[in-house]
Amino acid sequence: MKLKPLFDRIVLLPKKAEETKGGILLPSVAQEKSQIAKVVAVGQGGTCDGKDTPMLVKLGDEVLFSKYAGVEFEDNGQTFIIVRQADILAVIE
């Protein structure tokens, strides 16, 4: 599937959560979700309050995003998240 996000939306591929240390096994539903992801698709930007909003992230960037942001969907066994640019907190360099 090839996605083309609209306006200021970004498609992210979340990194896997870190394994727990100390040998304690937690089921996947009990583990915290990672807030770090790779940008796999970027919209063309949009307008907010009558001003153009340029896209500040690009394909391949690693970003930190808000914990409860976006819409999750699954394709070919991989989980993706679509967020608005405002939900991106930082670009990790």
N, CA, C and O atoms as a DFTB+ gen file, in Angstrom:
372 C
 N C O
     1  1       0.862      -1.178       0.000
     2  2       0.000       0.000       0.000
     3  2       0.901       1.231       0.000
     4  3       1.884       1.295       0.737
     5  1       0.557       2.190      -0.823
     6  2       1.297       3.442      -0.866
     7  2       0.373       4.547      -0.362
     8  3      -0.716       4.750      -0.900
     9  1       0.816       5.260       0.678
    10  2       0.007       6.314       1.279
    11  2       0.548       7.683       0.916
    12  3       1.759       7.900       0.883
    13  1      -0.359       8.596       0.648
    14  2       0.004       9.988       0.425
    15  2      -0.824      10.811       1.411
    16  3      -2.004      11.063       1.168
    17  1      -0.206      11.237       2.535
    18  2      -0.973      11.999       3.529
    19  2      -1.380      13.361       2.990
    20  3      -0.680      13.945       2.163
    21  1      -2.508      13.857       3.458
    22  2      -3.025      15.138       3.014
    23  2      -2.658      16.249       3.987
    24  3      -2.482      16.012       5.182
    25  1      -2.546      17.452       3.463
    26  2      -2.297      18.674       4.234
    27  2      -1.072      18.535       5.131
    28  3       0.012      18.220       4.639
    29  1      -1.218      18.763       6.442
    30  2      -0.050      18.753       7.340
    31  2       0.077      17.432       8.093
    32  3       0.581      17.399       9.215
    33  1      -0.378      16.348       7.477
    34  2      -0.301      15.048       8.143
    35  2       0.982      14.314       7.754
    36  3       1.542      14.521       6.677
    37  1       1.429      13.444       8.672
    38  2       2.677      12.712       8.503
    39  2       2.421      11.252       8.874
    40  3       1.744      10.973       9.863
    41  1       2.957      10.327       8.088
    42  2       2.840       8.897       8.386
    43  2       4.138       8.466       9.069
    44  3       5.232       8.697       8.553
    45  1       3.998       7.836      10.241
    46  2       5.138       7.411      11.046
    47  2       5.166       5.900      11.191
    48  3       4.124       5.247      11.253
    49  1       6.374       5.355      11.244
    50  2       6.582       3.943      11.557
    51  2       7.254       3.902      12.923
    52  3       8.453       4.164      13.024
    53  1       6.493       3.574      13.992
    54  2       7.052       3.591      15.349
    55  2       8.153       2.558      15.523
    56  3       8.112       1.471      14.946
    57  1       9.149       2.931      16.343
    58  2      10.194       1.975      16.708
    59  2       9.621       1.007      17.718
    60  3       8.657       1.318      18.418
    61  1      10.218      -0.163      17.790
    62  2       9.797      -1.156      18.771
    63  2      10.158      -0.657      20.167
    64  3      11.192      -0.012      20.345
    65  1       9.323      -0.947      21.148
    66  2       9.583      -0.560      22.535
    67  2      10.798      -1.308      23.049
    68  3      11.054      -2.442      22.646
    69  1      11.543      -0.674      23.935
    70  2      12.727      -1.292      24.543
    71  2      12.310      -2.499      25.378
    72  3      11.253      -2.499      26.010
    73  1      13.145      -3.512      25.371
    74  2      12.908      -4.682      26.215
    75  2      13.162      -4.296      27.671
    76  3      14.018      -3.457      27.957
    77  1      12.427      -4.902      28.574
    78  2      12.638      -4.613      29.991
    79  2      13.944      -5.239      30.453
    80  3      14.366      -6.273      29.935
    81  1      14.577      -4.611      31.424
    82  2      15.816      -5.134      31.991
    83  2      15.480      -5.876      33.274
    84  3      14.517      -5.538      33.962
    85  1      16.266      -6.874      33.587
    86  2      16.054      -7.605      34.826
    87  2      15.303      -8.916      34.633
    88  3      15.015      -9.613      35.606
    89  1      14.984      -9.256      33.392
    90  2      14.374     -10.542      33.128
    91  2      12.883     -10.624      33.363
    92  3      12.324     -11.720      33.330
    93  1      12.216      -9.500      33.600
    94  2      10.766      -9.530      33.812
    95  2      10.092      -9.491      32.450
    96  3      10.386      -8.616      31.635
    97  1       9.211     -10.414      32.203
    98  2       8.496     -10.461      30.937
    99  2       7.139      -9.799      31.089
   100  3       6.358     -10.153      31.972
   101  1       6.865      -8.835      30.220
   102  2       5.566      -8.166      30.228
   103  2       4.860      -8.452      28.912
   104  3       5.499      -8.446      27.860
   105  1       3.562      -8.701      28.948
   106  2       2.850      -8.864      27.691
   107  2       2.873      -7.550      26.916
   108  3       2.995      -6.479      27.510
   109  1       2.756      -7.632      25.602
   110  2       2.863      -6.435      24.766
   111  2       1.832      -5.370      25.124
   112  3       2.111      -4.181      24.975
   113  1       0.648      -5.762      25.593
   114  2      -0.377      -4.778      25.949
   115  2      -0.017      -4.008      27.211
   116  3      -0.539      -2.916      27.432
   117  1       0.872      -4.560      28.051
   118  2       1.263      -3.890      29.296
   119  2       2.483      -2.993      29.100
   120  3       2.808      -2.193      29.978
   121  1       3.157      -3.117      27.963
   122  2       4.353      -2.320      27.717
   123  2       3.977      -0.934      27.216
   124  3       2.963      -0.753      26.541
   125  1       4.816       0.043      27.558
   126  2       4.617       1.407      27.057
   127  2       4.917       1.424      25.560
   128  3       5.840       0.753      25.097
   129  1       4.144       2.182      24.820
   130  2       4.423       2.332      23.402
   131  2       5.553       3.335      23.214
   132  3       5.656       4.315      23.953
   133  1       6.384       3.088      22.237
   134  2       7.475       3.995      21.931
   135  2       6.919       5.290      21.364
   136  3       5.934       5.271      20.626
   137  1       7.535       6.404      21.698
   138  2       7.139       7.699      21.148
   139  2       8.139       8.170      20.112
   140  3       8.099       9.324      19.687
   141  1       9.037       7.283      19.702
   142  2      10.023       7.595      18.677
   143  2       9.629       6.832      17.423
   144  3       9.285       5.652      17.484
   145  1       9.683       7.527      16.269
   146  2       9.264       6.903      15.025
   147  2      10.057       7.468      13.852
   148  3      10.692       8.519      13.947
   149  1       9.998       6.735      12.745
   150  2      10.626       7.168      11.500
   151  2       9.535       7.713      10.575
   152  3       8.463       7.119      10.457
   153  1       9.810       8.840       9.925
   154  2       8.862       9.448       8.992
   155  2       8.923       8.671       7.671
   156  3       9.985       8.563       7.058
   157  1       7.768       8.128       7.236
   158  2       7.726       7.361       5.994
   159  2       6.925       8.052       4.887
   160  3       7.008       7.646       3.728
   161  1       6.150       9.089       5.227
   162  2       5.424       9.875       4.224
   163  2       5.045      11.224       4.829
   164  3       4.738      11.320       6.018
   165  1       5.073      12.268       3.995
   166  2       4.800      13.636       4.455
   167  2       3.816      14.300       3.501
   168  3       3.953      14.194       2.283
   169  1       2.819      14.990       4.066
   170  2       1.867      15.749       3.260
   171  2       2.514      17.004       2.689
   172  3       3.674      17.300       2.976
   173  1       1.756      17.738       1.878
   174  2       2.289      18.920       1.206
   175  2       2.201      20.189       2.040
   176  3       2.654      21.244       1.595
   177  1       1.633      20.117       3.230
   178  2       1.453      21.309       4.066
   179  2       0.033      21.818       3.925
   180  3      -0.781      21.219       3.221
   181  1      -0.260      22.901       4.579
   182  2      -1.614      23.440       4.520
   183  2      -1.642      24.844       5.060
   184  3      -0.609      25.506       5.155
   185  1      -2.829      25.299       5.413
   186  2      -2.969      26.631       5.985
   187  2      -3.587      26.524       7.366
   188  3      -4.460      25.690       7.608
   189  1      -3.124      27.379       8.268
   190  2      -3.646      27.436       9.616
   191  2      -3.858      28.901       9.955
   192  3      -2.904      29.679       9.933
   193  1      -5.074      29.293      10.265
   194  2      -5.417      30.680      10.559
   195  2      -5.032      31.607       9.405
   196  3      -4.601      32.740       9.622
   197  1      -5.193      31.114       8.189
   198  2      -4.911      31.922       7.009
   199  2      -3.446      32.022       6.633
   200  3      -3.109      32.743       5.694
   201  1      -2.565      31.326       7.331
   202  2      -1.131      31.358       7.035
   203  2      -0.689      29.997       6.518
   204  3      -1.141      28.962       7.007
   205  1       0.197      30.005       5.527
   206  2       0.737      28.747       5.013
   207  2       1.587      28.070       6.075
   208  3       2.353      28.722       6.784
   209  1       1.443      26.755       6.174
   210  2       2.211      25.964       7.129
   211  2       3.190      25.082       6.354
   212  3       2.781      24.072       5.781
   213  1       4.478      25.444       6.325
   214  2       5.442      24.582       5.629
   215  2       5.729      23.328       6.450
   216  3       5.637      23.350       7.678
   217  1       6.072      22.251       5.780
   218  2       6.409      21.020       6.475
   219  2       7.855      21.098       6.959
   220  3       8.762      21.403       6.185
   221  1       8.059      20.822       8.244
   222  2       9.371      20.941       8.869
   223  2      10.095      19.600       8.991
   224  3      11.264      19.562       9.373
   225  1       9.415      18.509       8.673
   226  2      10.050      17.190       8.704
   227  2      10.111      16.648       7.281
   228  3       9.359      17.069       6.402
   229  1      11.023      15.705       7.078
   230  2      11.157      15.105       5.744
   231  2      11.246      13.586       5.874
   232  3      11.405      13.058       6.974
   233  1      11.144      12.904       4.767
   234  2      11.226      11.442       4.756
   235  2      12.521      10.993       5.415
   236  3      13.583      11.570       5.182
   237  1      12.421       9.969       6.230
   238  2      13.594       9.394       6.868
   239  2      13.962      10.013       8.202
   240  3      14.785       9.449       8.922
   241  1      13.377      11.165       8.563
   242  2      13.664      11.785       9.857
   243  2      13.206      10.867      10.985
   244  3      12.208      10.157      10.857
   245  1      13.943      10.889      12.083
   246  2      13.525      10.193      13.293
   247  2      12.955      11.262      14.218
   248  3      13.616      12.264      14.491
   249  1      11.735      11.053      14.698
   250  2      11.037      12.086      15.465
   251  2      10.491      11.548      16.774
   252  3      10.305      10.343      16.949
   253  1      10.238      12.478      17.694
   254  2       9.556      12.207      18.949
   255  2       8.166      12.808      18.817
   256  3       8.031      13.985      18.483
   257  1       7.121      12.007      19.077
   258  2       5.759      12.509      18.902
   259  2       4.955      12.364      20.185
   260  3       5.330      11.598      21.072
   261  1       3.856      13.094      20.285
   262  2       2.993      13.065      21.470
   263  2       2.479      11.656      21.720
   264  3       2.197      10.907      20.784
   265  1       2.361      11.311      22.989
   266  2       2.012       9.954      23.404
   267  2       0.660       9.477      22.874
   268  3       0.549       8.337      22.422
   269  1      -0.349      10.309      22.921
   270  2      -1.701       9.883      22.536
   271  2      -2.143      10.481      21.201
   272  3      -3.340      10.575      20.929
   273  1      -1.195      10.879      20.381
   274  2      -1.512      11.532      19.112
   275  2      -1.766      10.510      18.011
   276  3      -1.284       9.379      18.061
   277  1      -2.523      10.933      17.031
   278  2      -2.635      10.200      15.795
   279  2      -3.624       9.064      15.743
   280  3      -4.322       8.748      16.707
   281  1      -3.651       8.463      14.567
   282  2      -4.531       7.336      14.272
   283  2      -3.645       6.176      13.836
   284  3      -2.837       6.315      12.918
   285  1      -3.798       5.037      14.496
   286  2      -3.005       3.859      14.156
   287  2      -3.731       3.037      13.093
   288  3      -4.960       2.969      13.069
   289  1      -2.939       2.412      12.212
   290  2      -3.504       1.437      11.290
   291  2      -2.425       0.418      10.970
   292  3      -1.235       0.693      11.123
   293  1      -2.838      -0.743      10.531
   294  2      -1.913      -1.836      10.266
   295  2      -1.957      -2.202       8.797
   296  3      -3.024      -2.245       8.184
   297  1      -0.768      -2.468       8.230
   298  2      -0.662      -2.900       6.835
   299  2       0.489      -3.890       6.737
   300  3       1.608      -3.580       7.146
   301  1       0.231      -5.058       6.208
   302  2       1.240      -6.107       6.055
   303  2       1.971      -6.408       7.353
   304  3       3.184      -6.616       7.348
   305  1       1.248      -6.431       8.461
   306  2       1.836      -6.771       9.744
   307  2       2.607      -5.652      10.431
   308  3       3.130      -5.852      11.527
   309  1       2.688      -4.472       9.807
   310  2       3.362      -3.330      10.429
   311  2       2.325      -2.309      10.864
   312  3       1.337      -2.077      10.169
   313  1       2.560      -1.698      12.030
   314  2       1.661      -0.674      12.540
   315  2       2.220       0.698      12.206
   316  3       3.382       0.989      12.490
   317  1       1.393       1.539      11.604
   318  2       1.757       2.913      11.259
   319  2       0.869       3.860      12.056
   320  3      -0.201       3.474      12.528
   321  1       1.318       5.098      12.202
   322  2       0.535       6.136      12.872
   323  2       0.512       7.363      11.975
   324  3       1.550       7.782      11.464
   325  1      -0.675       7.942      11.782
   326  2      -0.796       9.197      11.040
   327  2      -1.043      10.303      12.052
   328  3      -2.003      10.247      12.820
   329  1      -0.164      11.320      12.051
   330  2      -0.268      12.439      12.988
   331  2      -0.247      13.754      12.222
   332  3       0.154      13.807      11.059
   333  1      -0.683      14.806      12.889
   334  2      -0.530      16.157      12.343
   335  2       0.864      16.653      12.703
   336  3       1.462      16.192      13.675
   337  1       1.372      17.585      11.923
   338  2       2.700      18.119      12.184
   339  2       2.814      18.696      13.596
   340  3       3.880      18.614      14.206
   341  1       1.738      19.277      14.123
   342  2       1.751      19.864      15.459
   343  2       1.983      18.811      16.552
   344  3       2.375      19.155      17.667
   345  1       1.741      17.524      16.235
   346  2       1.950      16.445      17.198
   347  2       3.398      15.972      17.258
   348  3       3.755      15.166      18.118
   349  1       4.232      16.471      16.346
   350  2       5.662      16.144      16.357
   351  2       6.316      17.090      17.350
   352  3       6.223      18.309      17.204
   353  1       6.983      16.529      18.367
   354  2       7.595      17.333      19.409
   355  2       9.027      17.726      19.076
   356  3       9.466      18.819      19.433
   357  1       9.768      16.841      18.391
   358  2      11.172      17.122      18.086
   359  2      11.662      16.184      16.995
   360  3      11.130      15.090      16.806
   361  1      12.690      16.637      16.279
   362  2      13.417      15.798      15.322
   363  2      14.673      15.330      16.044
   364  3      15.398      16.143      16.618
   365  1      14.931      14.044      16.020
   366  2      16.102      13.484      16.700
   367  2      17.258      13.443      15.715
   368  3      17.147      12.863      14.635
   369  1      18.358      14.058      16.092
   370  2      19.527      14.091      15.207
   371  2      20.604      13.163      15.696
   372  3      21.661      13.062      15.073
